[in-house]
């Protein structure tokens, strides 16, 4: 089940690299910020959402699968806002 989390972690790295390259930002800094933001949000949402609700949903169900993938969705949403903030700060600095 961590396959999607790892896949989106790599895609986040590429996404932030391409955003920095397209907007003229420091690509290494943005890539590191994106990956750290992704994994930090993923771990926080895993411990704050999945762990408390894991005993409530039935085992081996679709709801369990969706619940275990919810940290990926939270992390991607957080990365969207982190990327938006980086682009805005770059535009404000120029």
N, C-alpha and C positions, 0 to 999 in steps of 0.2 A: 504494500500500500504506500510505501514511501517512494515508489517509482515516480509518481506525479510530482511529489515535492522536490525530488532531485532534478527532474526534468525542468520544472519551472524555475528552480534555482539557477540552472545553467542558462535558460532562456532570459532570465532577469539580468544576468551578467552581460549577455549579448545585447539586450534591449538598452541598458544604460550605456554601454560602449557606443552603440550606434547613435543614441541621443546626444552624447557628448561630441561625437565626431560630426554630426549634422549641425549642431549649434555652436561649435567652436569652443567647447568646454574642455577641461582637463579629463581625458578619457580614463586614466588610471584612478583618479579620485572618485569620479562618478561611478565607475564600475564597483569599486570597493564599497562605497556608500550604498549602492543598490543591493549588493549581495548581503551586506550586514543588515540592512533594513529588512530584506526579505526573511532571512533566517531568524532574526530577533522577533519579528512579528509572528512568524510561523511557530516558534517555540512558545511565545506568550499565549497565542490563541490555542495551542495544543493543551497547555496546562490550565487555561482559564475556561475553555469551552468543552474540549473533548473529554478531559479527565472527569469533571463533575457529571457529565451527561452519559458517560460510558455504561454505567450500571442501569440506567433507565431504559435504554433501547434494547430490544431483543438481539441476541447473538446471531450472526450470519444472516443479516437482513440487509435490504437496500438502505434502510435508514442508518444502519451502522456504517455502511460504506460511505454514505453522504456525510455523516458526522465526522468520520476520520479524514475526509477530504476538505472539510471546512477551513482548517488552518491554511491550506493552499489558497483558497479564495480570499481569506482575510489578508494574507501576505501580498497577494497580487494587487489588491485594492490599496494597501498601504504603499506599495511601490509606485503605483500610479500617482499618488499624491506626493510622494518623495520626489519623483521625476518632475512633476509639475512645479514643485517648489524650487528645484535646482535650475530649471529653465527660466523661471521668473527671476531668480536671484542673479542669473547670468545676464538677463536682459536689463535688469535694474542697474547692474554694474557698468554697463556700456553706455 
